[in-house]
Amino acid sequence: MMAQGIVALLVASGLVASAAGLQYVREQKYPQPVVSEATLFITSGGALRRLTTGYRALAADLYWIRAIQYYGRTRISLTTPPAAGGRDGTLRYELLYPLLDLTTTLDPRFNIAYRFGAVFLAAPLPDGAGRPDLAVALLEKGLRESPRKWEYMHDIGFVYYWDLHDYRQAAEYFDRAAEIPGAPWWLRSVAATTLARGGDRGASRLLWRQLYETAPDERGRQAAGLKLLQLDALDQMEDLQRRIDAFTAQRGEPPRSWQPLVASGALPGIPLDPGGTAYELSESGRVMLSMSSTLFPLPVEPGPRVGPP
Amino acid sequence: MRAIGTIALNVFRESVRDKVLYNLVFFAILLMGASYLIGQLTAGQDVKIIKDLGLAATSIFGLFIAVFIGIQLVAKEVDRRSIYSLLSKPIDRYQLVLGKYAGLVLTLAVNLAIMAVALYAVLAYMAWMLGPGALLGLDAPAFDPALLTAVGLTFVELAIVTALALLFSTFSTPLLSAALTFALAIAGRFSADLRNFNEVVDSPVAASLARGLYWVLPNLASFDVRSQVVHGQHLSAGYLALTAGYGFMYIAAVLVGATVIFSRRDFK
């Protein structure tokens, strides 16, 4: 009886292996067409809500996982050099907003989908879709569902500040957020700073610091932490440039490397960025962030306020 | 009462013999596998997704048990012809129906209780693995007692489905009973659409018919509080009591119907 069972198991295993072998041969001889990942079979949130009745939250989780995977895959594709097979010119995060929209239609209180999604919709390529308008639309949708959620107002203000450079609108949203019971006290000072100082680096640092401290999860904290380090790098680069310019004025020509600056005592050593990678020096004596730095590329800073607030 | 208890215990034992509890193994594997995979697939939200998955799986597994065991409660006795020896014993037909029902509800209760324990165990493990920092942004704590509210209402919902399966099994074939029970279980989740049918049709007759169906069909959508619980939203005691009360009344009505039909059925 036992021997019969073992023989049956072996025969079944052999048959499954044969089937897999035939499948392998077929795939080699008749390759399957590559299914485009950039496809959404159901685009209507209303239809999905009906189809998933009773299990909408679980369906929202699946769409959220798909949005994360889609974002990661697109980002890798955009940041991989062409020689390594990356950068599909057609990819531009087109599905990111529809995926986030479906996620939040299925689960209208999916907090992280609004906040995390808005960050990556607003960020410029290749880190995001470069669509601050869609980021605002997603957060406004969240506000319609949870009108007392000061975090969404803060995030909209942030998009207006950092991506759209509209400081008046940004300050308005920070102010609205501050009026919600339970909102933190610092929103008032953020609103005042935004209105008074516009896009100067100190105001930016204040905003990123608050975002870092109130981030809903570790990934959000890491993204805000990266921006703070990039702002530190911008400070360091300005300081280094002043030293280089002084050296150039003294010697009559720009330094070709860091060595003359170190030898002259203008610098204590080869300068490293906050991520630990050495800064580079161009032939014309301009300090640059290395492309291999973890902080590359540096963000485009919002411009300083021009004219009265 | 004693006869009902004895029949219920027998149904429970039979379910265990039929390896119904094996579904708990699949449930445990599903949760453990998901808790590992989700960490690789998503940015945070592991705890929310495990809660959603655990509560949805509890409902789906329970629904299949309620339907597929429920429809066989009477049919199996008729098929095996054991119904004759049962009816020859000093028990009333209503006791047989209620005993069968109570036995399956007991099976469901044990299933749901074990699933809830497994869900809490996985959540406790995840909370320990992620550390307190990762749990700060959650709407509700990982080890949230409110999850039991969702499990409790799921139990009442499944008890209604079980009663419907039993009702159909008293006069119909197992296949038709399964189809009818599933149809009602699905229709019950769309009950809000029936209430607002007048917004999509012009015919007052159709709208009145839909509204009538809304009051007659089981309103199962109101038992689904899984999303609210996972997001840490407050559920008032009044809502819970009224929903559970509605469920018990509906079950009682269906069981009265099942008892009457079964009492009049001729097994010759």
Chai-1 contact restraints between the chains, C-beta under 6 A:
chainA,res_idxA,chainB,res_idxB,connection_type,confidence,min_distance_angstrom,max_distance_angstrom,comment,restraint_id
A,T53,B,R189,contact,1.0,0.0,6.0,A-B,restraint_1
A,G54,B,R189,contact,1.0,0.0,6.0,A-B,restraint_2
A,G54,B,D224,contact,1.0,0.0,6.0,A-B,restraint_3
A,Y55,B,A56,contact,1.0,0.0,6.0,A-B,restraint_4
A,A57,B,D52,contact,1.0,0.0,6.0,A-B,restraint_5
A,A57,B,S227,contact,1.0,0.0,6.0,A-B,restraint_6
A,L58,B,D52,contact,1.0,0.0,6.0,A-B,restraint_7
A,L58,B,A56,contact,1.0,0.0,6.0,A-B,restraint_8
A,D61,B,I49,contact,1.0,0.0,6.0,A-B,restraint_9
A,D61,B,D52,contact,1.0,0.0,6.0,A-B,restraint_10
A,I65,B,L41,contact,1.0,0.0,6.0,A-B,restraint_11
A,I65,B,T42,contact,1.0,0.0,6.0,A-B,restraint_12
A,I68,B,T42,contact,1.0,0.0,6.0,A-B,restraint_13
A,I68,B,A43,contact,1.0,0.0,6.0,A-B,restraint_14
A,R109,B,H231,contact,1.0,0.0,6.0,A-B,restraint_15
A,I112,B,Q45,contact,1.0,0.0,6.0,A-B,restraint_16
A,P216,B,G137,contact,1.0,0.0,6.0,A-B,restraint_17
A,D217,B,G44,contact,1.0,0.0,6.0,A-B,restraint_18
A,D217,B,G137,contact,1.0,0.0,6.0,A-B,restraint_19
A,R219,B,A43,contact,1.0,0.0,6.0,A-B,restraint_20
